[in-house]
Amino acid sequence: MIPTRSTLYAVVLTLLPASPLLADRMPSPDERARIESTLRAAGFTSWGEIESEDGGRWEVEDAVGPDGRRYELKLDDTFAIIRREPD
């Protein structure tokens, strides 16, 4: 029996969250040090969770900026801040 297209989509969608290529992960100690160095240099005083997303990009939650406001930050694979969104 040949599976239908909807059956194949269901299988793919079931397997995607288990894929190590798509899973979020915490930074290694070296990555964390580089990210935190970038944040301090930009004037951020504290931050919450740091995790990878999109294969090499980083997300930092609840980062308190020099203006005292909280931001969600995106960093690229070189650890440069590429987006700041107020929380």
N, C-alpha and C positions, 0 to 999 in steps of 0.2 A: 504494500500500500504506500502511495506517495503522500507525504504530509502536505497539508494545505499551507498557503502563505500565512494565514493567521496563526496556525500551530507553530510555524517556524519563528514568527515574531515573538510569540509567547515564550518560546525556549530561549531566544536571544535576550529578551528583557529579564528573564529569570537569572541568566548567567552573568549579565553585565555587572551587577553589584559585587560579585565575587571576583571580578577581574582585578588582578594586582596593578594593572596599568591605569585603572580608573579610580582606584581607592585613594582616599585622602590619607595622609600620613603625617606624623609629627616630624619635626626637623631633627637631624642628627645633632650631637653636641657642637660640631663645627659649624653647621648651617645655622643653628640657633645663635651662636656667638656672632656670626656675620650679620644676621638679621637684626639682632639687638644693637649692634654697633651702628647700623644704618639708622635705626629708630632714634637712638640717642643723638646722633649727629644731626638729625632733622628736628631735634627739640622735643621729641616725645618723652614723657616722664614715666609712664607705665602702660601696660598693655595686658590683654587677656590671652586667649588661646591663639597659637600659631600652628597652621597646618598647610600642607601642600594641596594644590588643586591644579587641574589642567596640565599635568605633566611638567612640573618645573616652576610654576608660579606659586606664590605664597599668599596666604590671607592672614591678616592679623586683626583680631577683634578687639574692640573696646580700647583702642590706643588713645591715650590722653595727650593732646597736642600742646604746643607752647601757649596756645590761647585758652587752655583749660577745657576745651570741648573734646568730646569723644568721637573717634573716627573708626571706620572699617577701612583697612588699608589693603592694597594689592601690591605685591612686589614681583618683579620679573625674575628670571633665572640668574641674573647677575646681582640680585638682592637690592636693586634700585626700586624706589617707590614709584609706581606708575599710576596709581589712582588713590584718591582720598575721598571717602564718602562720609559725611556727617552722620552719626547715629541718632 
